[in-house]
């Protein structure tokens, strides 16, 4: 007679905790990259406004602080561009159901005029003003991550992506509003967070 021995299933809580930490860290990195990319127009405008500093580096007459400032802006621009490229390459993997979809409000415009435009008046050769503005950016960064403010990204707007609100979710998409209203029901895309969904037109063609 064959006896079947049942071994009680035990959850590896340590492994689950490590998995949660990895997921949490991944989300933190993604949110941080999206925040950095939201300032892409600012980085480029600062480079244009202070083009003389770039020329100083080219003609090898720049100070160490000039190298640092221009180098930092170049790194931030590179990170932003790479992040937006990765955003473009996001593929479908989930579905989002919705019944009502609302037009976007002016939050992106408010974000630009509140946090981006004032920094354009920054004298990037004044170390005290740089420190104060970095503190402001750090504060906004914390709020951006804590409140999942992915949709406050001017760079995405320039790429054709608009933010809409549904019953309980935020949808970032390049699908025209008229099509979303006409085809109310389900969208194919990807959840970045529990309530922020990316839907691309190429995956939702009729």
N, C-alpha and C positions, 0 to 999 in steps of 0.2 A: 504494500500500500504506500502510495506516494504522499508525503506530507508537504504542504506548501507553507513556507515560513513567510509571514508578512513582516516586512521591516517598516516601522513607522517613518513617515516622511518628516524630515526636519528642515526647516528653513534656515538657510545660511544668512543670518541677519547681517553679519559683517560684510558679506559679498553684496547684499542688497544696499547697505549703507554706502559702500564704495561706488556702486552703480548710480545711486542718487547724487553722490558728490560729483561724479563725472558728468552726468546730465546737467546738473546745476552749473558746473564750470563751463560746459559747452554753451549753454544758454547765455551765461554772463559774457562770454567772448563774442558771441553773435550779436548781442545787444550793444556791446561796446563798439564793435566794428560798424554797426549801423549808425551809432551816435557819431562816430568820427566822420563817416561819409556824409552825414547831414550838414556838416560844415564845409563841404567841398567848395561851394561857391565863394565862401569867405577866404579860404586858403588862396584861391586863384586871384581874387581881387586884391588881397594883401601883396601878393607877388607883383601884380601889375602896378599897384600904387607905390611900391618900394622897389621898382625895377633897378634903380640906381645901385642898390645893394648887390643885386645879381651881377651888374656890370663891374662892381668893385671886386667881386670874387673872380670874374673872368679875367680882369686885368691884374690880378694878384696883388691887390692893394687893400684887401678887406681885413678887418680885425677879427679876433677869435669869436667875439660875440656875434658878428655878422655871419660868419661861417655857421655858427650854431643855429641862429634864427632861420636863415635861408635853408639850411640842411633839414631842420625840423619841419618846415613847411613842405619841403620836397617829399619827405617821408610820409607826412600826413596825406598829401595828394596821392602818393603811390598806394597807400593803404586804402584810401577812399575808392580809387579806380578799381583796384582788385576786388574790393567788397561788392561794388556795383556789378562787376563782371560775374561774380559768383551768384549775385541775386538774379541776374538775367538767366543763368544756367539752372536755376531751381526748377525741378520737374514736378509733375503731379504725383500725388500719392494718397491724397485724402479727398473727401467730399464735404462740402458745406451746404447745409440746407437753410433756406431763408424764405420768408413770406413777404416781408416788407423791407424795402431798401431805401435809404434816405440819401439825398445829395450831400456832398461834403460842405463843411462850413469854412470859416476863415482862419482855422487854427494854424495852418502852415504859414499864412501871411503874418499872423500875430507872432509866430515863432521867429520869423525872419526879422521883423522890425524890433522885436524885444531883445533878442539875444545875438543876432548876427550883425545888423546894421551898426549898432553902437560901437562894436569892436573895430569897425573900419576906420574910426577916428583915432585908433590906437597908434601911438608913436612907438614902433617896435624897437627903437634904440633906447627907450627909457625903461630901465630894468624894474623900477617900482610899479609902473603902470602895467608892465607885462605880468608881474606877480599877482596883482589885483585881478586882472582879467583871467589869468589861469585859475585863480580861486573861483571866479564866477563860472567858468567853464566846468570846473570840477563839480560845482553845486548842480549845474544843469545836467551833467552826466549822471549824477546820482539819481536825480528825479526821472530822467529819461529811462534809466534801467528799472527803477523801482515801479514806475507807472506804466511800463511797456509802451512808450510813446514812439513806436516804430514809424507810425504814419506821419510824424512831424519831420519829414525829410524832403527839403526842396529839390535835392538831386533826383529823387524818384519822380517828382512832378515834371521835371524837365525831360525825363525819360518816357513820359506819357502815362505814368501810373497815378491814379486818383484814389483817394480813400473814401469809402462809403461805410455807413453804419447800418446794421440790420437789427433784428430783434435783440440779440445779446452779443453780437460779434462785430469786429471791424474787418472790412474786406479791402485789401489793397489790390487794385487791378487795372489793366489797360483796356478793359472791355467798356464800350460806351454805355452811358447811363440808360439810354433808350433801349438797348438790348437787354440790360439787366432787368428793367421794368417789364419788358415784353416776355422774357423767358424766366419769370419768377419760379423758383423751385430748388435746383441743385447746381452747384459749381464744382468743377474739378480743379484741384490745386494742392496747396500744402499749408499746414498750420505751422507758424513760427512759434507761437505761444498758444495757450489754451483758447484765447479769444481773438487772435489776429491771424487772418487767413490771406494767403497770396493766391490769386486766381489770374491766369494768363489767358489772353484771347486765343492763342494757338491751341490750347487744350480744351477750349469751350466753344468750338465752332459748330454750328448746326449741321 
